[in-house]
Amino acid sequence: MMVTRLSLGRDRYLTLDRLDPFASFDAVIDLGETFGRVSRDDLYAAAERFRSQGYATETPQLAFLAFALTRNVATLNHYFFLSRGLDDISMRRFYARAAQIGMHDHLQVSVFDDQGTEIDLPEIRFLIACHLTEIFYGSPEILDWLLRVKCRFLFYKTQKAYADAGGVGGGCYRPDKNAIQMLLSRLFEGYSEKEPGVAPLLHELGHMLDHSSGALGLLPRMNARQKVIFDADMRDLFTRGKQIEAGRYELLRLGKAHRGMPVPIGGPYTLSNNGEFIAGYVEMFFRNPHYFEKNNATLYEAFRRVFNIDPRAFWKRDFQRYINENRDAYARKNSLPPLKITISD
């Protein structure tokens, strides 16, 4: 019997449509000594379970399909930047912590089919728990604080089911439900290259953090009314860093910026309201930390203290697309809308 050999080191980020066509796959696919063999039919059946249709059609990468079939958590390392800096023992602890979070009574992870009926996909619940474990790896107390109330992550297999449930675009945060709503396929968006890229879930999680902090354009620990976790020094750092971004934007908007002056790290949309500021900058903190720190060390330090982690230790290079798009938006010299973020004392 012929066997197709794939490597989860080399091929982990590929989706099935980017591998050999269906007809060329042999009956058995060898994923390597660590992960063993799976059948071709099982691999494609797993892909179909997690496929969704609509706004985004990204299909799960080989790494996730291997997890769905083998339940070997190490196959998921591709999705988590921490795996680049943590040893095997630390990663096992990481996944053990994620398993605990996945059982939390206040964490709701639901997937709905095209009829809006909830379906059982425990692998998705575990994946969400892993993402939460990573983001709050250095500050688990913030995650505990978030989960003091119900946090909902709602995913849909079709655009219709998503729209029927009140979803907008391809993903959104619903403050009335404290819920992130997304097409299921968007969970896999940004992971079909060797380096992680766009992160819709991370962006919407930023909105959830803003809402949990009073919807004032703040991060946890920065709202003085939340005395249990409030940290005045973090609030001061954040305010000063946010002022720097606002000042740069205003100079550009008023045509007073000089050649060579730094532009805001975030694009114009992130300066359109407080919620988008938090969502956009959380995403950039975890995707282009080197550029972030170089251009606004004050704001970066505020984020680093909140999350108690420095992503630069795990990223050799930034995700360049965000940087380029934001720079280009200001280089076009189009009329910029008025600044709509607020600076709290």
C-alpha positions in Angstrom: 0.0 0.0 0.0 1.3 3.4 -0.9 1.5 6.0 1.8 1.6 9.8 1.5 3.9 11.4 4.0 3.2 14.8 5.3 5.2 16.7 8.0 3.5 18.7 10.7 6.7 20.6 10.9 6.7 21.5 7.2 3.1 21.2 6.1 1.2 22.2 9.3 -0.1 25.5 7.9 -1.4 24.1 4.7 -5.1 23.5 4.0 -6.2 20.5 2.1 -7.0 22.5 -1.0 -3.4 23.7 -1.1 -2.0 20.1 -0.8 -2.3 17.5 -3.5 -5.7 17.2 -5.1 -8.0 14.6 -3.5 -7.4 12.0 -6.1 -3.6 12.0 -5.5 -3.9 11.2 -1.9 -3.2 7.6 -0.9 -5.5 5.8 1.5 -3.2 6.4 4.4 -1.4 9.6 5.3 1.7 9.5 7.5 2.0 12.6 9.7 5.3 11.5 11.1 6.6 9.4 14.0 5.2 11.6 16.7 1.6 11.9 15.3 1.2 8.6 13.4 -1.0 7.8 10.5 -4.5 8.8 9.5 -6.7 7.8 6.7 -7.3 10.1 3.8 -11.1 9.8 4.1 -11.0 10.7 7.8 -8.9 13.7 7.1 -11.3 15.0 4.5 -14.3 14.2 6.7 -12.7 16.2 9.5 -12.2 19.1 7.2 -15.9 19.0 6.2 -17.0 19.0 9.9 -15.3 22.4 10.4 -16.0 24.0 7.0 -18.2 27.0 6.8 -19.6 29.1 3.9 -20.1 32.8 3.4 -17.9 35.8 4.2 -14.8 33.8 4.7 -14.2 30.3 3.4 -10.8 29.5 5.1 -10.7 25.8 5.9 -8.8 24.3 8.8 -5.1 23.8 8.4 -3.5 20.3 8.6 -2.4 21.1 12.1 -6.0 21.4 13.4 -7.3 18.4 11.4 -4.5 16.3 12.9 -5.6 17.4 16.3 -9.3 16.5 15.5 -8.2 13.0 14.5 -5.4 12.2 16.9 -6.3 14.4 20.0 -2.6 15.1 20.3 -2.4 18.6 21.5 1.1 19.2 20.2 -0.4 19.3 16.7 -1.9 22.7 17.7 1.4 24.4 18.4 1.2 26.2 15.0 -1.6 28.4 16.3 0.2 29.7 19.3 3.3 32.0 19.3 4.2 30.9 22.8 5.2 27.5 21.4 8.2 29.2 19.8 9.7 30.1 23.2 8.3 27.5 25.7 9.9 24.1 26.2 7.9 20.9 25.9 7.1 20.7 29.6 5.8 24.3 29.6 3.7 23.6 26.6 2.2 20.6 28.3 1.3 22.8 31.2 -0.1 25.4 28.8 -2.5 22.8 27.3 -3.4 21.5 30.8 -4.3 25.0 31.8 -6.4 25.4 28.6 -8.3 22.2 29.4 -9.2 23.7 32.8 -10.4 26.9 31.2 -12.4 24.9 28.7 -14.4 23.5 31.6 -15.2 26.9 33.2 -18.9 27.4 33.8 -18.8 30.9 32.5 -17.2 30.1 29.2 -19.7 29.4 26.5 -18.4 28.2 23.2 -21.2 27.3 20.7 -21.2 26.4 17.0 -24.4 26.6 15.0 -25.3 24.9 11.7 -27.1 26.4 8.7 -30.4 26.1 10.5 -29.1 27.8 13.6 -29.1 24.6 15.6 -26.2 24.1 18.0 -23.9 21.3 17.0 -21.3 19.5 19.1 -17.7 20.4 18.1 -15.6 20.1 21.3 -12.4 20.7 19.4 -13.5 24.3 18.8 -14.2 24.8 22.5 -10.7 23.6 23.3 -9.1 25.8 20.6 -10.8 28.9 22.1 -9.6 27.9 25.6 -6.1 27.7 24.2 -6.3 31.1 22.6 -7.5 32.6 26.0 -4.7 30.7 27.8 -2.1 32.3 25.4 -3.4 35.8 25.6 -3.6 35.8 29.4 -0.6 33.5 29.9 1.2 36.1 32.0 -2.0 37.5 33.6 -4.3 34.6 34.4 -6.0 36.8 37.0 -7.4 39.0 34.3 -8.9 36.0 32.6 -10.4 34.9 35.9 -11.8 38.4 36.3 -13.3 38.3 32.8 -14.9 34.9 33.5 -16.6 36.3 36.6 -19.5 36.7 34.2 -20.6 34.7 31.2 -18.3 35.1 28.2 -19.8 33.8 25.0 -18.0 32.8 21.8 -20.6 32.0 19.1 -19.6 30.5 15.8 -21.7 29.8 12.7 -21.2 27.5 9.7 -23.0 29.7 7.2 -23.4 33.4 6.5 -27.2 33.1 6.8 -27.1 31.5 10.2 -24.7 34.2 11.3 -26.8 37.0 9.9 -30.0 35.5 11.4 -28.3 35.6 14.8 -27.5 39.3 14.4 -24.0 39.0 13.1 -22.4 41.8 11.1 -19.6 41.4 8.5 -17.5 38.3 9.3 -17.2 38.9 13.0 -18.4 41.2 15.7 -18.7 41.8 19.4 -22.2 42.0 21.0 -22.0 43.9 24.3 -25.7 43.1 25.0 -24.7 39.4 25.2 -21.1 39.8 26.1 -20.6 37.7 23.0 -18.1 37.4 20.2 -19.9 36.2 17.1 -18.0 35.0 14.0 -18.2 32.7 11.1 -16.5 29.5 12.1 -14.0 29.7 9.2 -12.6 33.0 10.6 -11.0 31.0 13.4 -8.6 29.6 10.9 -8.0 32.8 9.0 -4.5 34.0 9.3 -2.9 30.6 9.9 -2.4 29.3 6.4 1.2 30.6 6.2 4.3 29.7 8.1 3.8 32.8 10.4 0.4 33.7 11.9 -1.2 36.7 10.4 -4.6 38.4 10.6 -6.4 37.6 13.9 -10.2 38.3 13.8 -10.7 36.6 17.2 -8.0 38.7 18.8 -9.6 41.8 17.5 -13.0 40.9 18.8 -11.5 39.9 22.1 -10.1 43.4 22.3 -13.7 44.7 22.1 -14.7 42.3 24.9 -11.8 43.7 27.1 -12.9 47.3 26.4 -16.5 46.5 27.4 -15.4 44.6 30.5 -13.4 47.7 31.5 -16.4 50.0 31.3 -16.5 50.7 27.5 -14.3 53.7 28.0 -11.4 52.8 25.7 -9.5 51.2 28.5 -7.9 47.9 29.3 -8.4 45.8 32.5 -6.8 47.4 35.5 -7.3 50.9 34.2 -10.8 51.8 35.3 -10.6 53.4 38.8 -14.2 52.3 39.5 -13.0 48.6 39.3 -11.1 49.0 42.5 -10.3 45.3 42.9 -7.9 45.3 40.0 -7.2 49.0 39.4 -3.6 50.0 38.9 -3.0 53.8 38.7 0.5 53.5 37.2 -0.8 51.3 34.3 -3.6 53.8 33.7 -1.1 56.7 33.6 1.2 54.9 31.2 -1.7 54.0 28.9 -3.0 57.6 28.9 0.3 59.0 28.0 0.8 56.5 25.2 -2.7 57.1 23.9 -2.0 60.8 23.9 1.1 60.3 21.7 -1.0 58.4 19.1 -3.8 61.0 19.2 -1.2 63.9 18.8 0.4 62.2 15.8 -3.0 61.7 14.2 -4.0 65.3 14.7 -0.8 66.6 13.1 -1.5 64.5 10.1 -5.2 65.5 9.9 -4.4 69.2 10.2 -1.6 69.0 7.6 1.1 70.0 10.2 3.1 66.8 10.2 6.7 67.1 8.9 8.5 64.6 6.7 9.9 61.8 8.7 7.6 62.2 11.7 6.2 58.9 12.9 2.6 58.2 12.1 0.2 56.5 14.5 0.8 52.8 14.9 -2.8 52.0 14.1 -4.6 53.0 11.0 -7.3 55.8 10.8 -10.1 53.3 11.7 -8.5 52.5 15.1 -8.7 56.2 15.9 -12.4 56.4 15.0 -13.6 55.4 18.5 -12.4 54.1 21.8 -13.5 50.6 21.2 -11.7 50.2 17.9 -8.6 51.7 19.5 -8.4 49.0 22.0 -9.4 46.2 19.6 -6.8 47.3 17.0 -4.0 47.9 19.4 -4.5 44.6 21.2 -4.2 42.9 17.8 -1.1 44.8 16.9 0.5 44.2 20.3 0.3 40.5 19.7 1.2 40.6 15.9 3.7 43.4 15.4 5.3 44.0 18.8 8.7 45.2 17.5 7.2 48.0 15.4 4.8 48.9 18.2 7.5 49.2 20.9 9.9 51.1 18.6 7.2 53.7 17.7 5.5 54.2 21.0 7.4 52.6 23.9 5.1 54.2 26.4 1.9 52.7 25.1 3.7 49.4 24.5 4.9 49.3 28.1 1.3 49.8 29.3 0.1 46.8 27.2 3.1 44.8 28.4 2.2 45.4 32.1 -1.4 44.6 31.6 -0.8 41.3 29.9 2.5 40.7 31.8 4.1 39.4 28.7 6.4 40.8 26.0 5.5 39.2 22.7 8.8 40.3 21.2 10.4 37.4 22.9 8.4 35.0 20.7 8.3 36.9 17.4 11.5 37.1 15.4 9.7 39.5 13.0 6.4 41.3 12.9 3.4 40.6 10.8 4.2 43.2 8.1 0.8 43.5 6.5 -0.7 45.5 9.4 2.3 47.8 9.4 2.2 48.4 5.7 -1.5 48.9 5.5 -1.5 51.5 8.3 1.4 53.4 6.9 -0.1 53.4 3.4 -3.4 54.8 4.8 -1.6 57.9 6.0 0.8 58.2 3.0 -2.2 58.5 0.7 -2.8 61.9 2.2 -6.6 61.6 1.9 -8.7 63.7 4.2 -8.7 62.2 7.6 -11.9 62.1 9.7 -11.9 63.9 13.1 -10.2 62.2 16.0 -12.9 60.4 18.0 -10.9 58.7 20.8 -11.0 60.3 24.2 -8.1 60.7 26.6 -9.1 60.1 30.2 -7.1 61.7 33.1 
